[in-house]
Amino acid sequence: FGSSVSAKARQQPPPPFLKHMASQAQISKKRKFVADGVFYAELNEFLMRTLSEDGYAGVEVRVTPIRTEIIIRATRTREVLGEKGRRIRELTAVVQKRYGFPENSVELFAERVENRASCAMAQCESLRYKLLGGLAARRACYGVIRFIMENGAKGVEVIISGKLRAQRAKAMKFKDGYLISTGEPKKHYIAEAVRHVCMRQGMLGIKVKIMLAHDPEGIMGPKMPLPDNVIIHEPKEDVPVMQPNAEDQAQGGYQGDQ
């Protein structure tokens, strides 16, 4: 899809396993999942390159019996839609022609990202454009980290590697807050993105990892609490111990023994 693709490659018909889902009824399950994965990977890369300036934050493909719905998540949905929905129609036409979908069987939607500070892809792109604009690497990274932490993230890590200022390549790592690296919670709590920046002196690599905060509603963060999270409840009010009456003290012993 990029400019690097030659005119000859564009003219070639799409491979048979990338045809519309309806034609996949006869293929094996293994081939179907591979074809779906290739379709998703290619679509994701195309949208990543096309919508990088509009805060692209991922894509979701939903296949229904009637049509295939492609939901594009972005921070600036107005730019994704374009003037009177022109841009989204152009993207729909490109996807339809490339993968051989029948007419009106594929539809693209744009969905706005609620909290762009907790989206690793959006922050990675933001850092990329800061570096391309000529901002110093250290200052750009600290700016992104501060913005993420101020908007309710639990932790963040930014790694930038390549030829930073000097001829010798090196890596710089910036961290803040609490960040987990392993286990089942990592799948739910960690948002990660990698981007490449083509600078004048060479290629730079950027990696952004964000640890989301727990949200019981599951809107701004994962619904599942961390397994090692300890909740300390408020102590119960102590019931005051009553003093014995003077009559009880005078009788003494067990009343049943009298």
C-alpha positions as CSV (number, residue, x, y, z in Angstrom):
1,F,0.0,0.0,0.0
2,G,2.9,2.4,0.6
3,S,4.9,4.3,-2.0
4,S,7.5,1.5,-2.0
5,V,5.0,-0.9,-3.8
6,S,5.8,-1.0,-7.5
7,A,3.1,-0.4,-10.2
8,K,3.6,-4.0,-11.4
9,A,2.8,-5.3,-7.9
10,R,-0.3,-3.2,-7.7
11,Q,-1.7,-4.6,-10.9
12,Q,-1.3,-8.2,-9.7
13,P,-4.6,-9.8,-8.5
14,P,-4.8,-10.6,-4.7
15,P,-3.7,-14.1,-3.6
16,P,-6.5,-16.7,-3.5
17,F,-6.4,-17.0,0.3
18,L,-7.1,-13.3,0.7
19,K,-10.4,-13.3,-1.2
20,H,-13.7,-12.4,0.5
21,M,-14.7,-14.5,3.6
22,A,-17.7,-16.0,1.7
23,S,-15.3,-17.8,-0.7
24,Q,-13.5,-19.4,2.3
25,A,-16.4,-21.8,3.1
26,Q,-14.5,-24.8,1.5
27,I,-11.0,-24.1,2.9
28,S,-9.7,-25.8,6.1
29,K,-9.9,-24.2,9.5
30,K,-6.1,-23.8,9.6
31,R,-6.0,-22.0,6.3
32,K,-8.9,-19.8,7.3
33,F,-7.2,-18.6,10.5
34,V,-4.0,-17.9,8.7
35,A,-5.9,-16.0,6.0
36,D,-7.7,-13.9,8.6
37,G,-4.4,-13.2,10.4
38,V,-2.8,-12.1,7.1
39,F,-5.8,-9.9,6.2
40,Y,-5.7,-8.2,9.7
41,A,-1.9,-7.7,9.6
42,E,-2.0,-6.1,6.1
43,L,-5.0,-4.0,6.9
44,N,-3.5,-2.8,10.2
45,E,-0.2,-1.8,8.5
46,F,-2.0,0.1,5.7
47,L,-4.2,2.0,8.2
48,M,-1.1,2.7,10.4
49,R,0.7,4.3,7.5
50,T,-2.3,6.2,6.1
51,L,-3.8,7.5,9.4
52,S,-0.6,8.0,11.5
53,E,-1.2,11.8,11.7
54,D,-4.8,11.3,12.8
55,G,-4.0,9.4,16.0
56,Y,-4.6,5.8,14.7
57,A,-5.0,3.5,17.6
58,G,-5.9,0.1,16.2
59,V,-8.5,-1.7,14.1
60,E,-11.2,-4.4,14.8
61,V,-12.7,-6.6,12.1
62,R,-16.2,-8.0,12.7
63,V,-17.5,-10.6,10.2
64,T,-21.3,-10.9,10.1
65,P,-23.3,-13.0,7.6
66,I,-24.5,-9.9,5.8
67,R,-21.3,-7.8,5.7
68,T,-17.8,-7.3,7.1
69,E,-17.4,-4.4,9.5
70,I,-14.0,-2.7,10.0
71,I,-13.9,-0.4,13.1
72,I,-11.0,2.0,13.0
73,R,-10.1,3.4,16.5
74,A,-8.5,6.9,16.4
75,T,-8.1,9.9,18.6
76,R,-9.2,12.4,15.8
77,T,-12.1,10.7,14.2
78,R,-13.1,13.9,12.3
79,E,-9.9,13.7,10.2
80,V,-10.4,10.0,9.6
81,L,-14.0,10.6,8.3
82,G,-12.9,13.5,6.1
83,E,-15.1,16.2,4.6
84,K,-18.7,14.8,4.4
85,G,-17.3,11.3,4.9
86,R,-15.2,11.4,1.8
87,R,-12.0,9.9,3.2
88,I,-13.7,7.0,4.9
89,R,-15.4,6.2,1.5
90,E,-12.1,6.3,-0.2
91,L,-10.6,3.9,2.3
92,T,-13.6,1.6,1.9
93,A,-13.1,1.5,-1.8
94,V,-9.4,0.7,-1.5
95,V,-10.1,-2.2,0.9
96,Q,-12.9,-3.5,-1.2
97,K,-10.9,-3.5,-4.4
98,R,-7.7,-4.9,-2.8
99,Y,-9.4,-7.9,-1.1
100,G,-12.1,-8.6,-3.8
101,F,-15.1,-7.9,-1.6
102,P,-18.5,-7.8,-3.4
103,E,-20.2,-4.4,-3.7
104,N,-21.6,-3.1,-0.3
105,S,-20.3,-6.1,1.6
106,V,-17.6,-4.2,3.6
107,E,-18.1,-1.1,5.7
108,L,-15.6,1.1,7.6
109,F,-16.5,2.9,10.8
110,A,-14.5,5.3,12.9
111,E,-14.5,5.0,16.7
112,R,-13.1,7.7,19.0
113,V,-10.6,6.7,21.7
114,E,-11.9,7.9,25.1
115,N,-8.6,8.4,26.9
116,R,-5.7,9.0,24.4
117,A,-3.2,9.2,27.3
118,S,-3.8,5.4,28.0
119,C,-3.4,4.5,24.3
120,A,0.2,3.4,23.6
121,M,-0.1,3.7,19.8
122,A,-1.4,7.3,20.0
123,Q,1.4,8.3,22.4
124,C,4.0,6.5,20.2
125,E,2.9,8.5,17.2
126,S,2.9,11.7,19.2
127,L,6.5,11.1,20.3
128,R,7.5,10.2,16.7
129,Y,6.2,13.6,15.4
130,K,7.9,15.4,18.2
131,L,11.2,13.9,17.2
132,L,10.6,14.6,13.5
133,G,9.9,18.2,14.5
134,G,13.4,18.5,15.9
135,L,12.7,18.3,19.7
136,A,15.5,16.8,21.8
137,A,14.9,13.1,22.6
138,R,15.1,13.5,26.4
139,R,12.7,16.4,26.5
140,A,10.2,14.7,24.1
141,C,10.2,11.5,26.2
142,Y,9.7,13.3,29.5
143,G,6.9,15.3,28.0
144,V,5.1,12.1,26.9
145,I,5.7,10.4,30.3
146,R,4.3,13.4,32.2
147,F,1.2,13.6,30.0
148,I,0.5,9.9,30.4
149,M,1.0,9.9,34.2
150,E,-1.1,13.0,34.7
151,N,-4.1,11.3,32.9
152,G,-4.4,8.4,35.4
153,A,-2.0,5.8,34.2
154,K,-0.4,3.5,36.8
155,G,3.1,3.4,35.1
156,V,4.9,4.1,31.9
157,E,8.1,3.1,30.2
158,V,9.6,4.8,27.1
159,I,12.6,3.3,25.3
160,I,14.3,5.2,22.4
161,S,17.3,3.7,20.6
162,G,19.4,4.6,17.7
163,K,21.9,7.4,16.8
164,L,20.9,10.0,19.4
165,R,23.1,13.1,18.8
166,A,26.4,11.2,18.5
167,Q,27.5,8.8,15.7
168,R,27.5,5.9,18.1
169,A,24.0,4.3,18.6
170,K,22.7,3.9,22.1
171,A,19.4,3.3,23.9
172,M,17.7,5.5,26.5
173,K,15.1,4.2,28.9
174,F,12.7,6.4,30.8
175,K,10.4,5.0,33.5
176,D,7.8,6.3,35.9
177,G,5.3,4.7,38.3
178,Y,4.5,1.0,38.7
179,L,4.9,-1.4,35.7
180,I,4.4,-5.2,35.6
181,S,6.2,-7.3,33.0
182,T,5.0,-10.9,33.2
183,G,2.0,-13.1,33.9
184,E,-1.7,-13.1,33.0
185,P,-2.3,-9.5,34.2
186,K,0.2,-8.2,31.6
187,K,-2.3,-9.2,28.8
188,H,-5.0,-7.0,30.3
189,Y,-3.0,-4.1,31.9
190,I,-0.1,-3.4,29.5
191,A,-0.6,-1.4,26.3
192,E,2.5,-1.5,24.1
193,A,3.5,0.1,20.8
194,V,6.6,0.2,18.7
195,R,7.3,2.8,15.9
196,H,10.3,3.7,13.7
197,V,11.4,7.3,13.0
198,C,13.4,8.0,9.9
199,M,15.7,10.8,11.1
200,R,18.4,12.5,9.0
201,Q,21.3,10.6,10.8
202,G,19.5,7.2,10.6
203,M,16.6,5.2,11.9
204,L,15.4,5.5,15.5
205,G,13.3,3.0,17.3
206,I,10.6,4.0,19.9
207,K,8.8,1.7,22.3
208,V,6.1,2.9,24.7
209,K,4.6,0.7,27.4
210,I,1.7,1.9,29.5
211,M,0.3,0.2,32.6
212,L,-3.4,1.0,32.8
213,A,-5.2,1.7,36.1
214,H,-7.9,-0.7,37.4
215,D,-11.5,0.5,36.5
216,P,-14.4,-1.5,38.0
217,E,-16.6,-0.4,35.1
218,G,-14.1,-1.5,32.5
219,I,-14.2,1.8,30.6
220,M,-10.9,3.6,31.3
221,G,-9.0,0.4,32.2
222,P,-9.3,-3.3,32.8
223,K,-12.2,-4.6,34.9
224,M,-10.2,-7.5,36.3
225,P,-8.3,-6.5,39.5
226,L,-4.6,-7.4,39.9
227,P,-4.3,-10.8,41.7
228,D,-1.8,-9.5,44.3
229,N,-3.9,-6.4,45.1
230,V,-4.6,-6.2,48.8
231,I,-7.6,-4.2,50.0
232,I,-7.4,-3.1,53.7
233,H,-10.9,-2.5,55.1
234,E,-11.7,0.0,57.8
235,P,-11.7,-1.6,61.2
236,K,-15.1,-2.3,62.8
237,E,-16.2,-0.1,65.7
238,D,-15.5,-1.8,69.0
239,V,-18.5,-2.5,71.2
240,P,-17.8,-1.0,74.7
241,V,-17.5,-3.6,77.5
242,M,-20.3,-3.1,80.0
243,Q,-19.3,-2.8,83.7
244,P,-21.0,-5.4,86.0
245,N,-23.7,-4.1,88.4
246,A,-23.0,-3.8,92.1
247,E,-25.7,-6.4,92.8
248,D,-24.0,-9.0,90.6
249,Q,-20.7,-8.4,92.4
250,A,-22.3,-8.9,95.8
251,Q,-23.9,-12.2,95.0
252,G,-20.7,-13.8,93.6
253,G,-20.3,-17.4,92.3
254,Y,-22.8,-19.2,90.1
255,Q,-26.4,-18.4,90.8
256,G,-27.4,-22.0,90.0
257,D,-25.3,-23.4,93.0
258,Q,-27.3,-21.6,95.7
